[in-house]
Amino acid sequence: MPNVAFSLMKKQKCQHKGTRLTHTWFDQHGKAVRRHQARVKKAERVFPRPIDQLRPVVQCPGIMHNTYTREGRGFTLDELKAVKLTVMRARQLNIAVDARRVNKTQQGLDRNTIRLQDYLKKVVVFKKDAKPEEIKAAVQVKAPAVAKVVPTIATGKVDAQPKMDVYATMHALRLNRLVTRNISAIKKQRLQNKKK
């Protein structure tokens, strides 16, 4: 066999890429059980605090999804200011805060302000000198304290709108566009017709 080091022969690349690209998931059920056990342990550890933080309702981005709402990352500073809460106090009350998010609409600000007010009415805060019996008697919130907003999409025919002659309007627009595009050719044609 010739010396491959200095020749122009193609070197063979034996790279075992398959092992890096293949992912196995044998312990799917076991990991699901362990995640459940971890959630139960966390609920016991943080008792009587709620398991999850309160999060705002935000509008999904993009043309495809902007009719839907979902839970966001955290409340804005303006929303907290509307209910007279500081960032530190909000985090103490298990309210998520996102300093980067900005309120684009007044409706979104009002919606999340009402959400915060409902939560603050329901939440029970124990003082440092609270008795252990009072704390044990408390009920831990495991479901969302405030219900999520479900979008309502209007369906069906709308008869109230005035009927427009769409095809006639489109035809007139196309005709105007054709005339403006070919104005020089039309003028030439008219001059030739006059000469005849």
matplotlib code that plots the C-alpha trace (Angstrom):
import matplotlib.pyplot as plt

x = [0.0, 1.4, 2.3, -1.0, 0.5, 2.0, -0.3, -3.4, -5.5, -8.6, -8.3, -11.0, -12.8, -14.2, -16.1, -18.6, -21.3, -24.3, -23.7, -23.8, -27.0, -29.0, -30.8, -32.4, -35.3, -35.6, -36.5, -39.4, -41.9, -39.4, -38.5, -42.1, -42.6, -39.6, -40.8, -44.2, -42.4, -40.3, -43.4, -45.0, -41.8, -41.7, -45.4, -44.6, -41.4, -43.1, -46.3, -48.5, -47.2, -48.8, -46.9, -46.7, -46.2, -49.0, -48.3, -49.9, -52.1, -50.4, -51.3, -49.5, -47.4, -47.7, -50.6, -51.4, -51.7, -52.6, -56.2, -55.1, -53.9, -51.5, -49.6, -46.6, -43.3, -44.1, -46.0, -44.6, -43.5, -46.4, -48.9, -47.3, -47.4, -51.1, -51.9, -49.2, -46.8, -43.0, -40.9, -39.6, -43.1, -44.5, -41.9, -42.6, -46.3, -45.3, -46.0, -43.7, -42.1, -40.6, -38.9, -38.3, -41.9, -43.6, -47.4, -48.3, -52.1, -54.2, -56.5, -53.6, -52.6, -56.1, -56.6, -53.5, -54.2, -57.6, -55.8, -53.5, -56.3, -58.3, -55.1, -54.4, -58.0, -57.6, -54.1, -53.6, -50.3, -49.3, -47.3, -44.0, -45.7, -48.5, -49.4, -48.5, -52.2, -53.2, -50.6, -51.6, -55.2, -54.3, -55.2, -52.5, -53.5, -52.5, -54.6, -54.2, -55.6, -57.0, -58.6, -56.9, -58.6, -60.1, -60.4, -63.9, -63.9, -67.0, -68.3, -71.2, -72.5, -72.6, -75.6, -75.2, -72.3, -73.2, -73.0, -70.3, -70.0, -66.6, -66.2, -67.1, -64.7, -61.9, -62.6, -62.4, -59.1, -57.6, -58.8, -57.2, -54.0, -53.9, -54.5, -51.7, -49.3, -49.9, -50.6, -48.0, -49.1, -52.7, -51.8, -49.9, -52.9, -55.2, -52.9, -52.9, -56.7, -57.0, -54.6, -56.7]
y = [0.0, 3.5, 6.1, 8.0, 10.8, 12.6, 11.3, 12.8, 9.7, 10.3, 9.5, 7.5, 9.2, 6.7, 9.0, 7.2, 9.9, 7.6, 7.2, 10.9, 11.4, 8.6, 9.4, 6.7, 7.1, 3.8, 5.2, 7.4, 6.0, 6.0, 9.6, 10.6, 8.9, 10.7, 14.1, 13.5, 12.5, 15.7, 17.8, 16.2, 16.8, 20.5, 20.9, 19.6, 21.7, 25.0, 24.4, 26.6, 28.6, 27.9, 25.5, 27.7, 31.4, 33.7, 34.6, 37.2, 36.6, 37.6, 37.7, 35.2, 36.8, 36.3, 36.4, 32.7, 32.7, 36.3, 35.5, 33.2, 34.1, 32.2, 32.6, 34.9, 35.0, 37.7, 40.9, 44.2, 47.0, 49.1, 46.3, 46.1, 49.8, 49.8, 47.6, 49.4, 46.5, 46.6, 44.0, 42.6, 42.4, 40.8, 38.0, 37.5, 36.9, 34.3, 36.7, 36.3, 39.6, 40.3, 43.7, 43.3, 43.0, 46.2, 46.8, 47.6, 48.1, 49.5, 46.4, 44.1, 46.3, 46.4, 42.7, 41.8, 44.5, 42.8, 39.5, 40.8, 42.3, 39.0, 37.2, 39.7, 39.3, 35.5, 35.2, 34.7, 36.1, 34.7, 36.9, 35.8, 35.2, 33.0, 29.9, 26.5, 25.5, 28.4, 27.5, 23.8, 24.7, 26.6, 25.0, 24.9, 26.1, 23.4, 24.7, 28.1, 30.7, 32.8, 31.1, 31.4, 33.5, 31.4, 33.4, 33.8, 33.8, 34.9, 32.6, 32.6, 35.0, 38.7, 40.4, 43.9, 44.9, 46.9, 44.9, 46.1, 45.5, 44.0, 42.7, 46.0, 47.9, 45.5, 45.7, 49.6, 49.4, 47.0, 49.2, 52.3, 50.4, 49.2, 52.7, 54.3, 51.5, 51.8, 55.5, 56.2, 53.3, 54.4, 58.0, 56.7, 54.6, 57.6, 59.7, 57.0, 56.7, 60.5, 60.5, 57.9]
z = [0.0, -0.9, 1.7, 2.3, 4.3, 1.3, -1.4, -2.9, -2.1, -0.1, 3.5, 5.1, 8.0, 10.4, 12.8, 15.0, 15.1, 15.6, 19.3, 19.9, 17.8, 19.4, 22.7, 24.8, 27.2, 29.0, 32.5, 31.4, 33.9, 36.7, 36.2, 36.1, 39.5, 40.9, 39.6, 41.3, 44.6, 44.3, 43.9, 47.0, 49.0, 47.9, 48.9, 52.4, 52.7, 51.8, 53.7, 54.2, 51.2, 47.8, 45.6, 42.5, 42.1, 40.9, 37.3, 35.0, 32.0, 28.8, 25.1, 22.9, 20.2, 16.4, 14.0, 14.5, 18.3, 19.2, 20.0, 22.9, 26.4, 28.6, 31.9, 31.6, 33.4, 36.0, 36.7, 35.5, 37.9, 36.7, 37.6, 41.1, 41.5, 40.7, 43.7, 45.9, 46.2, 46.1, 44.3, 47.6, 49.2, 46.0, 46.1, 49.8, 48.9, 46.2, 43.3, 40.3, 39.1, 35.6, 35.4, 31.7, 30.5, 29.4, 29.3, 25.7, 26.3, 29.1, 28.9, 29.8, 32.7, 34.1, 33.6, 35.6, 38.3, 38.9, 39.1, 41.7, 43.7, 43.7, 44.9, 47.7, 49.0, 49.2, 50.5, 54.3, 55.8, 59.2, 61.6, 63.2, 66.6, 65.0, 67.0, 65.5, 65.7, 63.5, 60.9, 60.9, 60.4, 57.2, 53.9, 51.2, 47.7, 45.2, 42.2, 40.7, 43.1, 40.2, 37.2, 33.8, 31.1, 28.3, 25.0, 23.5, 19.7, 18.0, 15.3, 12.9, 10.2, 10.7, 9.1, 10.6, 8.3, 5.2, 2.0, -0.4, -4.1, -3.8, -7.3, -8.9, -6.7, -7.4, -11.2, -11.0, -9.1, -11.6, -14.5, -13.0, -12.4, -16.0, -17.3, -15.2, -16.1, -19.9, -20.2, -22.9, -25.1, -24.8, -25.8, -28.9, -29.9, -29.6, -31.8, -34.5, -34.4, -34.9, -37.9, -39.6]

ax = plt.figure().add_subplot(projection="3d")
ax.plot(x, y, z, "-o")
ax.set_aspect("equal")
plt.show()
